[in-house]
Amino acid sequence: MERYRDGDAGAFDALYGRHKGGVFRYLARQCGNRGVAEELFQDVWMNLIRARAGYTVQAKFTTYLYRLAHNRLIDHYRAQSGNVPASFDDEAGPSLDEVAGARNDDPAVGADARQQAQRLLQLIENLPAAQRETFLLQQESDMSIEEIAQATGVNRETAKSRLRYAVAKLREGMQQSG
Amino acid sequence: MSKPSHNEAERDARLTALYRAAADDAPPPALDAAILAAARREVGARPRPAGFAFSRSWRTSLSIAAVLVLSVSLVTLMREEAPELVAPPRADMPDADSKLKSAGMAQETAGPAASGLMREEQRSKNIGLKPPQSASPSGLGMRQPEFAEAFPKSKKDTAGKLEADAMAPAELAKRRVEPSAVADARDNKIAAAAEPQRQAPKPDVLRDLAQAPPAAPATMAGSVAGMAENKAQVKTDPARSDRAETEPRMRAQAEYAPAKQVAEAMSAEVPAAKSPPPPRPASTPMVAPPQAKPAPLPPPVAVSKLERAADLPPEKWLERIEELRKQGRFDEAKTSLAEFRKRYPDYRLPAALKDWAKP
């Protein structure tokens, strides 16, 4: 990004190629609408382009990029329903004991992997937005808990808790379907 | 129910594998192109065409080479045209030269001519131009060391001009700077400094002079005729000293010249005095004879004229002095001569001028 800030358009091409899929899927699964996701996706990258001149290295670029995406998503939620989903306000979340199948229940992976993948996506879609976001950020960007916390503007414990709940629910859902 | 370990909760390999298998969504290519184009626009860059890197790497070198070639050709052209650019065309000179030569003053003027050429050459050097081309110094009748001694800074081509001006080798040899000549020059400098003070005009005299008519036609005609006659005499009898002949006529011209000059000066300095003076009859005597009242010149005008004369090469300067003398503007001529001697202390003056300059 520093190279792009200094005028190297090729550096942006590389960045875009590396992150476009993850950001797009993150947005698409968070808003649940491909058309809206495309719009948000474009906005995120345009915001990045516009912020080029003032870009300073304060965190990993991935964290910076997903922070932009998260902010755009929050704006989208506010524009849609006037407020962000309740799960984003749920700092602590339910205890893990309340989550069914949160333990070592391995999701049954059937012969048809594709079917299972579709089932997983469906389960992801059913997750509370904040948990879903944390899970998606982990899967798409390979960020650590700290980086996810930074990108989503919460503390580390909240991010960790959300992720654990998300994973537990997905396991449970996969086990049930299996 | 026991809590799962943190690692297990934070990343589940099976879930990740399943998710990756399903995650094949990507933005449409049109969106990709739009975003990339926007990014390029933002930095003002364009997609590189084939061969761009090559042309870019050679652009600077080619530009420098082109500038060098242009500069060299321009300098070469200017050097070829240097004589026309640097020295004013000498087409106006032959008349004066022939006059001087026919008056038997060639020997004396050869020195000034050579020095003038040296100055021209120096000017050419200063502006990086080639000095005027002329013949080799072999025809000068002087061996190379002698020539170099006489003109330490001059080049061979200058000698050609010297030959054209028929300079005697003996005269050239004499033209070294002698201590006595330097002392003379210092005296002349002091005299020249005192001259403008002595000649400073009184305001009322200047006003009178400014109102004087430009010239009496009869007087002018007489002056011109006298000059022509004088010229003819000089031509027919070169050996003869013409001072006795020309002096009365010059005095007659002087009656006209200072008045006109001062009137010009006054009109330049006092805008109110621009209105034409009342006509006077041709027979009206002039304001004052130059001997009684030396031609008073306002110092700024005199200084500017001197400065202009100082820009000339020595031989032209001497011609200017000679002209002033012939026009009867003796004070101007003296001031100019003093300035000349200050500038060129070792310069040999023409005999007529030297005699005239003696107090």
Chai-1 contact restraints between the chains, C-beta under 6 A:
chainA,res_idxA,chainB,res_idxB,connection_type,confidence,min_distance_angstrom,max_distance_angstrom,comment,restraint_id
A,G7,B,V43,contact,1.0,0.0,6.0,A-B,restraint_1
A,A9,B,R40,contact,1.0,0.0,6.0,A-B,restraint_2
A,A9,B,V43,contact,1.0,0.0,6.0,A-B,restraint_3
A,A9,B,A45,contact,1.0,0.0,6.0,A-B,restraint_4
A,F12,B,A39,contact,1.0,0.0,6.0,A-B,restraint_5
A,K20,B,P27,contact,1.0,0.0,6.0,A-B,restraint_6
A,G21,B,A26,contact,1.0,0.0,6.0,A-B,restraint_7
A,F24,B,P27,contact,1.0,0.0,6.0,A-B,restraint_8
A,R25,B,A23,contact,1.0,0.0,6.0,A-B,restraint_9
A,R25,B,D25,contact,1.0,0.0,6.0,A-B,restraint_10
A,A28,B,D25,contact,1.0,0.0,6.0,A-B,restraint_11
A,E38,B,L31,contact,1.0,0.0,6.0,A-B,restraint_12
A,F41,B,P27,contact,1.0,0.0,6.0,A-B,restraint_13
A,W45,B,I35,contact,1.0,0.0,6.0,A-B,restraint_14
A,I49,B,A38,contact,1.0,0.0,6.0,A-B,restraint_15
A,I49,B,A39,contact,1.0,0.0,6.0,A-B,restraint_16
A,I49,B,E42,contact,1.0,0.0,6.0,A-B,restraint_17
A,L96,B,K3,contact,1.0,0.0,6.0,A-B,restraint_18
A,R103,B,P4,contact,1.0,0.0,6.0,A-B,restraint_19
A,P107,B,R14,contact,1.0,0.0,6.0,A-B,restraint_20
A,A113,B,A21,contact,1.0,0.0,6.0,A-B,restraint_21
A,Q116,B,L18,contact,1.0,0.0,6.0,A-B,restraint_22
A,A117,B,L18,contact,1.0,0.0,6.0,A-B,restraint_23
A,A117,B,A21,contact,1.0,0.0,6.0,A-B,restraint_24
A,A117,B,A22,contact,1.0,0.0,6.0,A-B,restraint_25
A,L120,B,L18,contact,1.0,0.0,6.0,A-B,restraint_26
A,L120,B,Y19,contact,1.0,0.0,6.0,A-B,restraint_27
A,L121,B,A22,contact,1.0,0.0,6.0,A-B,restraint_28
A,Q139,B,Y19,contact,1.0,0.0,6.0,A-B,restraint_29
A,L163,B,E10,contact,1.0,0.0,6.0,A-B,restraint_30
A,R164,B,A9,contact,1.0,0.0,6.0,A-B,restraint_31
A,V167,B,A9,contact,1.0,0.0,6.0,A-B,restraint_32
A,V167,B,D12,contact,1.0,0.0,6.0,A-B,restraint_33
A,L170,B,L15,contact,1.0,0.0,6.0,A-B,restraint_34
